Amino acid sequence: MPAGSRHGTLEQRDQAVDSVVDAGLECVFVRFGLFIPQGWRLDLVDIPPADHWQVMRDLAHHADGGPWDSLWVYDHFHTVPVPTDEATHEAWSLMAAYAATTSRIKLGQMCTAMSYRNPVYLSKVAATTDVISGGRVQMGIGGGWYEHEWRAYGYGFPSAGVRLARLDEGVQIMRDAWRDGRASFDGKHYQVDGAIVAPKPLQDNGIPLWIAGGGEKVTLKIAAKHAQYTNFTSEPEGFRHKSEVLEGHCREVGTDYGAIVRSANFNAVVAGSEAEVRDRVERIRARQSTKANAEAVDAMLASVTSADSASGTPEQVIERLTRLRDLGCEYAILYFPEAAYDRSGIELFEREVIPALS
């Protein structure tokens, strides 16, 4: 199929989603995002650093020409499950690069740590990237959690209360900067005095805010006040409970719960049989265990093979994702740990899972 006709089909789907939402009807679509490996989860091991960008760019091109609504990166500096000397490519540098080298797909981070960059500076970076992309940037934002990299980069490690207070103030600054092109703010943690953010983002209502995290007293209240999207656990009971908490906060602050798209992230190893899934996981384990101790690798891979993952045969994955969809999950973001080495699992997901759910 020529690229133009494929993109036309995807654009028509996006327009259909928008018109359903605008009409106030229940949205029956599930949209999908794809994480691009960037080294953080030891997903570029044994690939020479000089070749990393080609690998990442080629996967982004694949997603841009396929059924994916968005591509994603993580905002981290040091690898997991333990810090190593393996590369971890910086999120907003990648955002600008993908903005210039893709044409259709939305571009997000899951999620930017507010305290890593001054929020009005981040507003400027994101607005410029949105212009480069033609209006495709999403702002995934959260309080941040990875203590090792916080301290290593000289940020200290303030309490969760401070990190979340910065998140609350920061999203207000970004909202004002994108709406007005200027921002002034006198908060406890941030002070901004007539900062000019020009150009503004191309998107009419500013860059959409994905407020990530499931903290019930603070994070979800911030989401209720400011978010267009939320992102929390893929565990069904947890997803249901967080949704109820979010709904309660929306009632309290007077916002429309139904207007906030709820999303979840899923780790995925997809193959035609359960035996092949196990073989693929073993190959991932063997590769990552050359860089981190086996116990830590096993703990990280537990989330890839859990009952809440999107790993398994297509039929099993459809069943798991359908369960979340029925609880109100409208957006699934997939991480394939073998993506830099083998796209066949992604391609199987594209052929058999996405059409069954969207």
Secondary structure, DSSP 4 states (H G I P E B T S, - for coil): --HHHHHHHHHHHHHHHHHHHHTTPPP---EEEEEPP-STTS-STTS-HHHHHHHHHHHHHHHHTTT-SEEEE---SS-SSS--SS----HHHHHHHHHHH-SSSEEEES-EEGGGS-HHHHHHHHHHHHHHHTS-B-EEEE----HHHHHHTT-----HHHHHHHHHHHHHHHHHHHHHSEEEEE-SS-EEEEEE--SPPSSTT-SPEEEE---TTTHHHHHHHH-SEEE---SHHHHHHHHHHHHHHHHHHT--GGGSEEEEEEE--B-SSHHHHHHHHHHHHHHHTTTS-HHHHHHHHHHHHSTTSS-B-HHHHHHHHHHHHHTT--EEEEE-TTTTT--HHHHHIIIIIHHHH-
